[in-house]
Amino acid sequence: MVYFGKERRSMKNSIKLDKRSYEYELIDMRDISCDAILRHDTDESLLLAILCNINKNTLLKEVANKFKTKNNKDAERLLCKIIDIR
């Protein structure tokens, strides 16, 4: 599970319900290198990078550069994904 938030996460990494229990790894997005994410050339990595806690001006330049390398249909699809996560 990936946590996105301004405050440090305080949620548990497990859930216990009746006779079932679930455990999962919690990843704080602030602990991930967004530069490394931006190096991947996929729409999903770009969308994930937008959620990083980095300088938004730098990120917008990177997004603009990615758009320049895509054809119109791919750029439109990516923009729709960006709008959906807002």
BATORPA-673503 format. One line per 4 residues: their letters; for each residue y negated, x negated, z negated of N, C-alpha, C, O. Coordinates in Angstrom, 3 decimals. Example, Ala and Ser with C-alpha at 12.3 -4.5 7.8 and 13.67 -1.06 7.14 Angstrom:
as = 5.690 -13.190 -7.800 4.500 -12.300 -7.800 3.300 -13.200 -7.800 3.319 -14.236 -8.465 ~ 2.250 -12.850 -7.080 1.060 -13.670 -7.140 -0.030 -12.900 -7.870 -1.138 -13.409 -8.039
***
This chain:
mvyf = 1.152 -0.849 0.000 0.000 0.000 0.000 -1.226 -0.903 0.000 -1.285 -1.889 -0.734 ~ -2.186 -0.560 0.818 -3.416 -1.345 0.899 -4.529 -0.557 0.216 -4.734 0.624 0.496 ~ -5.244 -1.230 -0.685 -6.339 -0.614 -1.427 -7.666 -1.009 -0.806 -7.925 -2.188 -0.564 ~ -8.505 -0.010 -0.550 -9.865 -0.220 -0.061 -10.798 0.386 -1.101 -10.721 1.583 -1.378
gker = -11.655 -0.407 -1.664 -12.590 0.124 -2.646 -13.533 -0.956 -3.133 -13.266 -2.150 -2.999 ~ -14.632 -0.512 -3.697 -15.616 -1.464 -4.213 -15.183 -2.031 -5.559 -15.400 -3.209 -5.841 ~ -14.575 -1.198 -6.382 -14.123 -1.630 -7.702 -12.730 -2.247 -7.572 -12.000 -1.971 -6.620 ~ -12.379 -3.080 -8.539 -11.033 -3.633 -8.568 -10.049 -2.480 -8.749 -10.327 -1.511 -9.455
rsmk = -8.915 -2.604 -8.107 -7.929 -1.521 -8.196 -7.383 -1.420 -9.610 -7.209 -2.426 -10.298 ~ -7.119 -0.210 -10.028 -6.555 0.000 -11.359 -5.286 0.853 -11.294 -4.715 1.196 -12.329 ~ -4.856 1.187 -10.111 -3.671 2.021 -9.967 -2.402 1.210 -10.205 -2.393 -0.014 -10.066 ~ -1.352 1.902 -10.559 -0.068 1.254 -10.825 0.656 0.975 -9.517 0.329 1.547 -8.476
nsik = 1.636 0.096 -9.584 2.420 -0.226 -8.385 3.778 0.476 -8.400 4.722 0.046 -7.737 ~ 3.857 1.563 -9.169 5.097 2.336 -9.206 4.800 3.776 -9.589 3.770 4.093 -10.185 ~ 5.741 4.631 -9.223 5.657 6.053 -9.574 7.034 6.449 -10.107 8.059 6.113 -9.512 ~ 7.047 7.150 -11.210 8.311 7.635 -11.766 8.237 9.154 -11.858 7.388 9.709 -12.557
ldkr = 9.139 9.812 -11.142 9.222 11.263 -11.124 10.657 11.681 -11.417 11.578 11.319 -10.685 ~ 10.838 12.428 -12.466 12.175 12.881 -12.849 13.162 11.717 -12.815 13.014 10.749 -13.561 ~ 14.174 11.815 -11.944 15.199 10.772 -11.865 14.908 9.750 -10.775 15.722 8.861 -10.525 ~ 13.798 9.865 -10.151 13.441 8.938 -9.065 12.298 8.032 -9.488 11.404 8.417 -10.243
syey = 12.363 6.820 -8.976 11.247 5.903 -9.203 10.988 5.135 -7.913 11.914 4.797 -7.175 ~ 9.740 4.875 -7.663 9.302 4.166 -6.457 8.421 3.002 -6.880 7.551 3.136 -7.740 ~ 8.663 1.878 -6.267 7.816 0.706 -6.494 7.305 0.215 -5.159 8.008 0.306 -4.152 ~ 6.094 -0.302 -5.139 5.475 -0.778 -3.914 4.484 -1.887 -4.244 3.968 -1.984 -5.357
elid = 4.242 -2.704 -3.253 3.263 -3.777 -3.416 1.872 -3.229 -3.134 1.663 -2.506 -2.161 ~ 0.942 -3.575 -3.979 -0.452 -3.184 -3.775 -1.228 -4.386 -3.271 -1.201 -5.455 -3.880 ~ -1.912 -4.207 -2.164 -2.708 -5.283 -1.578 -4.167 -4.863 -1.610 -4.530 -3.816 -1.073 ~ -4.995 -5.671 -2.234 -6.430 -5.411 -2.272 -7.034 -5.988 -0.999 -6.885 -7.180 -0.730
mrdi = -7.701 -5.172 -0.227 -8.246 -5.603 1.058 -9.195 -6.791 0.903 -9.364 -7.576 1.835 ~ -9.809 -6.923 -0.265 -10.721 -8.050 -0.497 -9.990 -9.380 -0.575 -10.611 -10.436 -0.461 ~ -8.657 -9.338 -0.770 -7.876 -10.562 -0.857 -7.360 -11.031 0.504 -6.695 -12.062 0.597 ~ -7.666 -10.276 1.552 -7.181 -10.600 2.889 -8.313 -11.236 3.694 -9.454 -10.779 3.639
scda = -7.995 -12.275 4.429 -8.985 -12.941 5.267 -9.277 -12.076 6.497 -8.423 -11.922 7.371 ~ -10.461 -11.527 6.558 -10.812 -10.674 7.693 -10.995 -11.495 8.967 -10.830 -10.971 10.069 ~ -11.326 -12.746 8.829 -11.417 -13.608 10.014 -10.059 -13.708 10.699 -9.969 -13.687 11.926 ~ -9.014 -13.817 9.902 -7.663 -13.889 10.455 -7.299 -12.585 11.157 -6.656 -12.602 12.206
ilrh = -7.701 -11.478 10.592 -7.429 -10.179 11.217 -8.148 -10.075 12.553 -7.578 -9.591 13.531 ~ -9.383 -10.522 12.601 -10.175 -10.427 13.840 -9.624 -11.304 14.955 -9.899 -11.051 16.128 ~ -8.857 -12.321 14.612 -8.274 -13.187 15.643 -7.168 -12.490 16.435 -6.858 -12.902 17.552 ~ -6.573 -11.441 15.871 -5.546 -10.683 16.592 -6.231 -9.812 17.639 -7.316 -9.280 17.403
dtde = -5.603 -9.673 18.770 -6.232 -8.921 19.862 -5.591 -7.547 20.018 -5.081 -7.200 21.083 ~ -5.627 -6.772 18.934 -5.117 -5.411 19.009 -6.164 -4.448 18.461 -7.013 -4.827 17.654 ~ -6.092 -3.208 18.907 -7.015 -2.194 18.395 -6.830 -2.015 16.896 -7.801 -1.870 16.152 ~ -5.572 -2.026 16.459 -5.282 -1.814 15.046 -5.895 -2.901 14.162 -6.416 -2.606 13.086
slll = -5.834 -4.137 14.606 -6.417 -5.209 13.798 -7.934 -5.084 13.742 -8.545 -5.366 12.712 ~ -8.535 -4.666 14.839 -9.986 -4.469 14.847 -10.380 -3.338 13.896 -11.372 -3.445 13.175 ~ -9.604 -2.262 13.898 -9.883 -1.146 12.993 -9.730 -1.572 11.539 -10.532 -1.189 10.687 ~ -8.712 -2.354 11.259 -8.505 -2.839 9.899 -9.643 -3.759 9.474 -10.084 -3.713 8.325
ailc = -10.114 -4.584 10.383 -11.205 -5.509 10.071 -12.492 -4.761 9.742 -13.292 -5.226 8.930 ~ -12.693 -3.615 10.366 -13.900 -2.827 10.084 -13.939 -2.420 8.614 -15.015 -2.252 8.039 ~ -12.782 -2.265 8.020 -12.704 -1.865 6.621 -12.842 -3.038 5.658 -12.898 -2.843 4.444 ~ -12.898 -4.242 6.187 -13.056 -5.429 5.341 -14.446 -5.469 4.731 -15.399 -4.871 5.231
nink = -14.516 -6.178 3.661 -15.791 -6.358 2.976 -16.448 -7.645 3.476 -16.510 -8.642 2.758 ~ -16.943 -7.607 4.734 -17.594 -8.783 5.312 -18.967 -8.390 5.827 -19.345 -7.218 5.797 ~ -19.696 -9.364 6.290 -21.020 -9.132 6.853 -20.900 -8.197 8.048 -20.269 -8.540 9.048 ~ -21.501 -7.023 7.948 -21.356 -6.008 9.000 -22.021 -6.437 10.311 -21.569 -6.028 11.380
ntll = -23.075 -7.247 10.258 -23.694 -7.722 11.502 -22.722 -8.600 12.283 -22.615 -8.482 13.504 ~ -22.022 -9.470 11.586 -21.018 -10.314 12.226 -19.914 -9.455 12.813 -19.466 -9.687 13.936 ~ -19.487 -8.483 12.066 -18.419 -7.603 12.523 -18.848 -6.818 13.761 -18.072 -6.689 14.708 ~ -20.059 -6.299 13.764 -20.520 -5.523 14.917 -20.599 -6.383 16.173 -20.321 -5.902 17.271
keva = -20.972 -7.640 16.021 -20.978 -8.547 17.176 -19.559 -8.734 17.704 -19.336 -8.742 18.914 ~ -18.610 -8.883 16.797 -17.217 -9.051 17.187 -16.688 -7.803 17.892 -15.986 -7.900 18.898 ~ -17.032 -6.629 17.355 -16.616 -5.365 17.979 -17.204 -5.259 19.382 -16.513 -4.876 20.326 ~ -18.471 -5.597 19.511 -19.123 -5.539 20.830 -18.431 -6.476 21.815 -18.229 -6.111 22.974
nkfk = -18.069 -7.665 21.377 -17.368 -8.605 22.255 -16.003 -8.078 22.662 -15.582 -8.257 23.805 ~ -15.305 -7.427 21.733 -13.999 -6.849 22.057 -14.146 -5.733 23.092 -13.321 -5.601 23.996 ~ -15.205 -4.932 22.950 -15.439 -3.856 23.908 -15.685 -4.401 25.312 -15.254 -3.807 26.300 ~ -16.368 -5.514 25.395 -16.680 -6.098 26.704 -15.424 -6.515 27.457 -15.416 -6.534 28.687
tknn = -14.364 -6.848 26.727 -13.146 -7.318 27.380 -12.185 -6.185 27.736 -11.152 -6.429 28.360 ~ -12.507 -4.962 27.351 -11.616 -3.825 27.611 -12.099 -3.015 28.807 -13.289 -3.005 29.123 ~ -11.168 -2.339 29.466 -11.598 -1.432 30.521 -12.173 -0.177 29.867 -12.030 0.006 28.658 ~ -12.806 0.671 30.632 -13.517 1.826 30.071 -12.605 2.757 29.270 -13.006 3.244 28.213
kdae = -11.401 3.009 29.747 -10.487 3.929 29.063 -10.052 3.350 27.717 -9.998 4.066 26.717 ~ -9.741 2.051 27.696 -9.344 1.404 26.440 -10.501 1.367 25.453 -10.300 1.584 24.258 ~ -11.686 1.099 25.926 -12.867 1.061 25.060 -13.138 2.447 24.476 -13.492 2.570 23.304 ~ -12.974 3.475 25.282 -13.184 4.851 24.810 -12.156 5.207 23.729 -12.504 5.822 22.721
rllc = -10.901 4.826 23.937 -9.844 5.094 22.968 -10.124 4.375 21.648 -9.943 4.952 20.575 ~ -10.562 3.129 21.724 -10.881 2.362 20.525 -12.062 2.980 19.782 -12.041 3.077 18.555 ~ -13.079 3.394 20.510 -14.231 4.013 19.872 -13.822 5.289 19.140 -14.316 5.553 18.044 ~ -12.943 6.071 19.719 -12.451 7.293 19.069 -11.729 6.952 17.764 -11.871 7.672 16.776
kiid = -10.972 5.882 17.750 -10.281 5.463 16.526 -11.291 5.037 15.460 -11.129 5.354 14.282 ~ -12.318 4.327 15.874 -13.340 3.884 14.923 -14.034 5.082 14.311 -14.263 5.109 13.101 ~ -14.368 6.060 15.109 -15.034 7.264 14.618 -14.117 8.024 13.650 -14.588 8.557 12.646 ~ -12.837 8.076 13.940 -11.881 8.791 13.089 -11.776 8.203 11.693 -11.527 8.945 10.743
ir = -11.957 6.893 11.532 -11.811 6.297 10.198 -13.070 6.412 9.364 -13.041 6.078 8.179 ~ -14.153 6.860 9.923 -15.398 7.012 9.158 -15.331 8.163 8.267 -16.290 8.443 7.547
***
